[in-house]
Amino acid sequence: MAQRTVKVFQIDVFTNQLFAGNPAGVVLGAEQLTEAEMQALARELNNSDSAFVLPPDGPDHEVHLRFFTPNREVGFVGHATVAAHLARLAAGEGKVGRLRQKSRSGIQDVELSGTVGAPRVSVSIPPPLFQPAIDQDLRRRLLDVFGIDTAALDPKCPLVVTKRASTRLMIGLRSADLLASLQPDLEELKRLTPHVGADGYFLFVRDARGPGTTEARLFSPVLGIPEDPVSGNAHGMLGAYLVAHGLVPVKDGHATLRGYQGRSMDRHGEVDVDVEVEGGAAKTITISGTARVVFTTSITLD
């Protein structure tokens, strides 16, 4: 195969500061790569997720994104989506305004505003599905893994798996200090994953920094991500979960949330969530945030 060159960006997402938020890799010109090369490059970049940008392959979208963790492809990643659209803007391939992107999980509406130095990206996604609350035996085993007891749980928050392109177990806690101190047994979390049916564990505290805010941490060892600094997708799921359980106010058909994550990793980030509500349930979820370009480079493959 002839030599091919792709442009690579490292971008910190859900923050306006360098070396904070959630780092993502973005590869422009990914149509030159095989799937195996995309996976190998994602492993080499070693971010929790990398986005590979391809041209559209149909009339219903303007850009096609594929997402890879260091060890597998996933359907959709919120922070890597934000990173991809900033990279396209910085490279002169994108522009502010609305567009539609295709991913393995479907078509998403995206709105990009601001500038390369101060961007704002909003991504609209469908609501997740909710599984039944996990049983008492499995709950006990999970609490042991996290080193907490039943009294640490938020009594208004059932332990429920939310499912969309990925799966996340929602675990509400009472204390932000306890959340910050957690040191779960990641190998045991991997072993429990087939029984739980979730590839990530999203622990959160409601109203942690005032009404309508949360503090959270996300552990996804089965995906090769011991801890994810700041997750847009999980915060979108959380918004729908809070609406479904009547734990966030709804005004004029919308519920809003500002999620904070990354404190335990010294990578503070913020995600804004807007949930369009119909009949007491989420209809559409929009996750929004900013980002910073850390560096760009080119990689040539033989």
C-alpha positions as CSV (number, residue, x, y, z in Angstrom):
1,M,0.0,0.0,0.0
2,A,1.3,3.5,-0.9
3,Q,2.3,5.9,1.8
4,R,-0.5,7.8,3.4
5,T,-0.4,10.8,5.7
6,V,-3.1,11.8,8.2
7,K,-3.4,14.8,10.4
8,V,-3.7,14.1,14.2
9,F,-5.0,16.4,16.9
10,Q,-4.8,16.1,20.7
11,I,-7.6,18.0,22.2
12,D,-8.7,18.6,25.8
13,V,-12.5,18.5,26.0
14,F,-15.1,20.0,28.4
15,T,-12.6,22.6,29.6
16,N,-11.2,25.9,28.4
17,Q,-7.8,25.1,30.0
18,L,-4.9,23.1,28.7
19,F,-4.2,19.8,30.5
20,A,-7.6,19.6,32.0
21,G,-10.9,18.0,31.0
22,N,-10.9,14.8,28.9
23,P,-8.2,14.3,26.3
24,A,-9.2,12.9,22.9
25,G,-7.4,12.1,19.8
26,V,-8.8,13.1,16.4
27,V,-7.5,11.8,13.1
28,L,-8.5,13.7,9.9
29,G,-8.4,12.0,6.6
30,A,-9.2,8.6,8.1
31,E,-10.7,7.3,4.9
32,Q,-7.1,6.4,3.9
33,L,-6.9,3.9,6.8
34,T,-8.1,0.4,7.3
35,E,-10.1,-0.5,10.3
36,A,-7.1,-2.3,11.8
37,E,-5.0,0.8,11.3
38,M,-7.6,2.9,13.0
39,Q,-7.5,0.6,16.0
40,A,-3.7,0.5,16.1
41,L,-3.5,4.2,15.9
42,A,-6.1,4.6,18.7
43,R,-4.0,2.3,20.8
44,E,-0.8,4.3,20.0
45,L,-2.5,7.6,20.9
46,N,-3.6,5.9,24.1
47,N,-6.4,8.3,24.9
48,S,-9.6,6.9,26.4
49,D,-11.2,7.5,23.0
50,S,-10.1,8.8,19.6
51,A,-12.3,10.0,16.7
52,F,-11.6,9.2,13.1
53,V,-13.1,11.6,10.6
54,L,-14.3,10.4,7.2
55,P,-16.3,12.0,4.4
56,P,-20.1,11.3,4.3
57,D,-21.3,8.2,2.6
58,G,-24.9,9.3,2.2
59,P,-27.1,12.3,1.7
60,D,-28.4,12.4,5.4
61,H,-25.1,13.7,7.0
62,E,-22.2,15.9,6.3
63,V,-19.4,14.0,8.1
64,H,-18.9,10.4,9.3
65,L,-17.1,9.7,12.6
66,R,-15.8,6.4,13.9
67,F,-14.7,6.1,17.6
68,F,-12.1,3.7,19.0
69,T,-10.9,3.1,22.6
70,P,-7.4,1.7,22.9
71,N,-8.8,-1.8,22.5
72,R,-12.1,-1.7,20.6
73,E,-14.5,0.4,18.4
74,V,-17.5,1.9,20.1
75,G,-20.7,3.4,18.7
76,F,-20.6,7.0,20.0
77,V,-18.4,9.1,22.3
78,G,-19.5,12.5,23.5
79,H,-16.2,14.2,24.3
80,A,-14.5,12.8,21.1
81,T,-17.4,14.2,19.1
82,V,-16.7,17.7,20.5
83,A,-13.0,17.2,19.8
84,A,-13.6,16.1,16.2
85,H,-15.6,19.2,15.3
86,L,-13.0,21.5,16.9
87,A,-10.3,19.7,14.9
88,R,-12.3,20.2,11.7
89,L,-12.7,23.9,12.4
90,A,-9.0,24.3,13.3
91,A,-8.0,22.6,10.0
92,G,-10.3,24.6,7.9
93,E,-12.5,21.6,7.1
94,G,-15.5,22.7,9.2
95,K,-17.4,25.8,10.0
96,V,-19.7,27.2,12.6
97,G,-23.4,26.3,12.3
98,R,-25.5,23.2,12.3
99,L,-24.7,19.9,10.7
100,R,-25.4,16.2,10.9
101,Q,-22.9,13.5,11.7
102,K,-23.1,9.8,11.2
103,S,-21.7,7.3,13.7
104,R,-22.1,3.7,14.3
105,S,-25.0,4.5,16.7
106,G,-26.9,6.6,14.1
107,I,-27.2,10.2,13.0
108,Q,-26.6,13.0,15.5
109,D,-27.4,16.7,15.1
110,V,-24.4,19.0,16.0
111,E,-24.2,22.7,16.4
112,L,-20.8,24.5,16.5
113,S,-20.4,28.1,17.5
114,G,-17.6,30.4,18.6
115,T,-14.0,30.3,17.4
116,V,-11.1,27.9,17.4
117,G,-9.8,29.5,20.5
118,A,-13.2,29.6,22.2
119,P,-15.5,27.0,20.6
120,R,-18.9,25.7,21.8
121,V,-20.1,22.3,20.5
122,S,-23.6,20.9,21.2
123,V,-24.6,17.4,20.2
124,S,-28.1,16.1,20.3
125,I,-28.7,12.4,21.0
126,P,-31.7,10.2,21.7
127,P,-32.6,9.1,25.2
128,P,-31.2,5.8,26.6
129,L,-33.2,2.8,27.6
130,F,-33.4,1.8,31.2
131,Q,-32.9,-1.7,32.5
132,P,-34.6,-2.9,35.7
133,A,-32.8,-2.1,39.0
134,I,-30.1,-4.6,39.8
135,D,-30.8,-7.3,42.4
136,Q,-29.7,-7.1,46.0
137,D,-26.9,-9.7,45.7
138,L,-25.3,-8.0,42.8
139,R,-25.7,-4.6,44.5
140,R,-23.9,-6.0,47.6
141,R,-21.0,-7.3,45.5
142,L,-20.7,-3.9,43.7
143,L,-20.7,-2.0,47.0
144,D,-17.9,-4.3,48.2
145,V,-15.9,-3.5,45.1
146,F,-16.2,0.2,45.7
147,G,-15.6,-0.2,49.4
148,I,-18.9,1.5,50.5
149,D,-22.0,0.4,52.3
150,T,-25.7,0.9,51.7
151,A,-25.8,4.0,53.9
152,A,-23.5,5.8,51.4
153,L,-26.1,5.5,48.6
154,D,-28.5,8.2,47.6
155,P,-31.8,6.6,48.6
156,K,-33.7,8.3,45.7
157,C,-31.4,6.8,43.1
158,P,-31.9,3.2,42.2
159,L,-28.9,1.3,40.7
160,V,-30.0,1.1,37.1
161,V,-28.2,0.3,33.8
162,T,-28.8,2.9,31.1
163,K,-28.2,1.7,27.6
164,R,-27.7,3.5,24.3
165,A,-24.5,3.2,22.2
166,S,-22.8,2.2,25.4
167,T,-24.1,1.0,28.8
168,R,-23.6,2.7,32.1
169,L,-24.6,1.7,35.6
170,M,-25.9,4.8,37.5
171,I,-24.9,4.8,41.2
172,G,-26.0,7.8,43.2
173,L,-24.0,8.7,46.4
174,R,-24.7,11.0,49.3
175,S,-21.2,12.6,49.7
176,A,-18.9,14.3,47.2
177,D,-16.0,13.7,49.6
178,L,-16.7,9.9,49.6
179,L,-17.0,10.0,45.8
180,A,-13.5,11.6,45.6
181,S,-12.0,9.0,47.9
182,L,-13.1,5.9,46.0
183,Q,-10.5,3.4,45.0
184,P,-12.5,0.5,43.4
185,D,-11.1,-3.0,42.6
186,L,-10.9,-2.6,38.8
187,E,-10.2,-6.2,38.1
188,E,-13.2,-7.3,40.1
189,L,-15.3,-4.7,38.2
190,K,-14.2,-6.4,35.0
191,R,-15.3,-9.7,36.3
192,L,-18.7,-8.3,37.4
193,T,-19.4,-6.6,34.0
194,P,-21.1,-9.6,32.3
195,H,-23.4,-10.0,35.3
196,V,-24.2,-6.3,35.6
197,G,-24.6,-5.7,31.9
198,A,-22.8,-2.4,32.0
199,D,-19.4,-1.5,30.5
200,G,-19.0,1.6,32.7
201,Y,-19.9,2.6,36.3
202,F,-21.0,6.2,36.7
203,L,-21.1,7.3,40.3
204,F,-22.5,10.8,41.0
205,V,-23.7,13.1,43.7
206,R,-26.7,15.3,43.1
207,D,-26.6,19.1,43.9
208,A,-22.9,18.7,44.7
209,R,-22.2,22.4,43.8
210,G,-25.7,23.8,44.1
211,P,-29.1,23.0,42.6
212,G,-28.9,21.5,39.1
213,T,-25.3,20.3,39.4
214,T,-23.7,17.0,39.9
215,E,-20.2,15.7,40.7
216,A,-19.3,12.4,39.1
217,R,-16.7,9.7,38.4
218,L,-16.7,7.0,35.7
219,F,-14.9,3.7,35.7
220,S,-14.7,1.6,32.6
221,P,-11.9,-1.0,33.0
222,V,-13.5,-3.5,30.6
223,L,-13.0,-0.8,27.8
224,G,-9.4,-0.3,28.8
225,I,-10.3,2.9,30.6
226,P,-9.6,2.6,34.4
227,E,-11.2,6.0,34.9
228,D,-12.6,8.4,32.4
229,P,-11.9,12.1,33.2
230,V,-15.1,13.7,31.8
231,S,-17.8,11.9,29.9
232,G,-20.4,13.7,27.8
233,N,-22.3,10.5,26.9
234,A,-22.6,9.4,30.5
235,H,-23.8,12.9,31.6
236,G,-26.5,12.8,28.8
237,M,-27.6,9.4,30.2
238,L,-27.6,10.9,33.7
239,G,-29.8,13.8,32.6
240,A,-32.4,11.3,31.3
241,Y,-32.1,9.2,34.4
242,L,-32.7,12.1,36.7
243,V,-35.8,13.1,34.7
244,A,-37.2,9.6,34.7
245,H,-36.9,9.5,38.5
246,G,-38.3,13.0,39.1
247,L,-35.0,14.2,40.5
248,V,-34.5,17.4,38.4
249,P,-37.0,20.2,37.9
250,V,-38.6,20.6,34.5
251,K,-39.5,24.0,33.2
252,D,-41.2,24.8,29.8
253,G,-40.5,21.2,28.7
254,H,-36.8,21.2,29.5
255,A,-34.5,20.1,32.4
256,T,-31.0,21.3,32.6
257,L,-27.9,20.0,34.4
258,R,-24.3,21.1,34.8
259,G,-22.1,18.1,35.5
260,Y,-18.6,18.3,37.0
261,Q,-16.1,15.5,36.6
262,G,-12.4,15.0,36.7
263,R,-11.5,16.4,40.2
264,S,-10.0,13.1,41.4
265,M,-7.7,13.0,38.4
266,D,-6.8,16.7,38.5
267,R,-8.5,17.1,35.1
268,H,-11.5,19.3,36.0
269,G,-14.2,19.5,33.4
270,E,-17.8,20.6,32.9
271,V,-20.6,19.3,30.8
272,D,-23.9,21.1,30.2
273,V,-26.9,18.9,29.6
274,D,-30.3,20.0,28.3
275,V,-33.1,17.4,28.3
276,E,-36.2,18.0,26.2
277,V,-39.0,16.4,28.3
278,E,-42.3,15.0,27.0
279,G,-44.8,13.0,29.1
280,G,-42.4,12.9,32.0
281,A,-39.6,11.3,30.0
282,A,-36.6,12.5,28.0
283,K,-37.3,13.0,24.3
284,T,-34.0,14.5,23.2
285,I,-30.8,15.1,25.1
286,T,-28.2,17.8,24.1
287,I,-24.8,17.8,25.6
288,S,-22.6,20.9,25.3
289,G,-19.1,21.9,26.1
290,T,-15.9,23.7,25.0
291,A,-12.4,22.4,24.2
292,R,-8.8,23.4,23.6
293,V,-6.3,22.1,21.0
294,V,-3.2,20.9,22.7
295,F,-1.1,20.0,19.7
296,T,-1.3,18.8,16.1
297,T,1.0,16.5,14.1
298,S,1.1,14.4,11.0
299,I,1.6,10.7,10.8
300,T,2.7,8.9,7.7
301,L,1.8,5.2,7.3
302,D,3.5,2.8,4.9
